[in-house]
């Protein structure tokens, strides 16, 4: 199912039909390749002028922690944290889910620059807006 969603989104991105739309990417997998796939699509959407919001939950929140760079992924030999920093620089709004910090014992100051704790009411309001496409990894 995830593969079908990713393929459908990739097709939308390739045809450029997401211009002026919002893309919400929820990454919760602990798999570096799944995290990387979500970030690659987020980056492609940003290049095509979509507004992108990324929510990191569960093990995926670790890539937003200072000093937890993670493994390098081919073909570019970059970590998911480096990929995350790239989408932040490109304009993505990136948050860790509201449960991540209290359940890991971490604080907002432990997060890399550009990542903030999510406010559930704000995330829900964003998801309910017309024109928001969602992906989950």
N, C-alpha and C positions, 0 to 999 in steps of 0.2 A: 504494500500500500504506500509506504513512504517513497519507494522508488517511482511509483506512478505520479505522486504529488510532485516530486522533484523534477521528473521529466516534463510534466505539464507546465510547471513554472519555468523551466529552462526554455521550453518552446515559446511561452509568452514573452520571456525576456529577449529571446532571439528575434522575435518579430517586432519588438519595440512597442508592444501594446500596453506596457505598464507606465508609459509617460504620464506624468501628473497624477499617478496613483500612489498610494501608500503600500509598502510591503512590511509586514510584521513577521519577523523570524524568531521563533522560539527554539532555542537550542538547549536541550537537557541531557543529551547523550554524553557518556563518558568517553566515547570513542573519538579519537583525534580525527579520524577520517570523516566521520559524520559531522563533527564540529566544523571541520574545514570545508565540507561541501556546503553547509549553511552559510558560512562566511564568504565563500566564492560567489554564491548566488546573490548574497547581499551586496557584495562589491559590484557585481555586474549590473544589478538594479540601480545602484547609485550612479554608475557610469551612464546609464540611460535615463537619468534625471528623476528617478523615483525617490520618494521620501522613504527612508528605511529606519525602522525601529527594531532593535534586537533585544530580546529578553533571555538572559542566561539563568538556567535553573539547575538544581541538583549538581552533578559532577561537572557540568559545563561551566558553572560559576568559577571553578578553579582557574580557568584560563584568564580570568580578570584579576587574579591576585598577584600583587607585586612579587616577583621572584619565582613564580611558577610558570615558566615559559612553555614547558611541554616539549614533546618530540617534534623534530623537523619533518615536514611532509614534502614529498616530491610532487611535481617536478621542480618547484622553485626553491626547495630546501628552506622553508620558513615554518616557524611554529604557529600554532593556532593563536597564541598571544600576539605574535607579530601581525598575523592576518587581522585579528581583532583591532589592533592599533591602526591598521590601514583603513578599515571601514570607519573608524572613529574620525580619523583625519579627513576622510572623504565626505563626512557629514552625517553619518549614522548616529542615532541616539541609542546608547547602549546602557542597559540596566541589569542588575542581578535581581532575581525574584525576591520578594519580601521575606521568604523563609530561609534564604541562603545564609545571610550573615548571622542571624540569631542561632542557627543550628550548626554553624561551623566554629562559633566563638570568635569570628573575625569582626572587624569594624570597617566602616566606610573608608577610613584612612589606609586600610590594607589593600584597597583596590587600585588598579592602574589609573592613570589620569584619563578622564573622559567617561568613566563608568560610575554610575550612581545606583543607590538602592531604589527599586521600583516601588511605586505607591499603587496598590491593587485597584483602587477606584479610578486612577488615571489610566491604567492599562486597560481596564474594562471599558471605560468610555472611549478610548482610542479604538479598540476592537469593534465597537458598535457603530463607528462612523461608516458612512457609505464609502465605497471605493477602497477599502482596506483588504488586501490579499494577505493570506497567512500561509506560512510554511512552518513545519515542525521537524526538528532533527534530534 
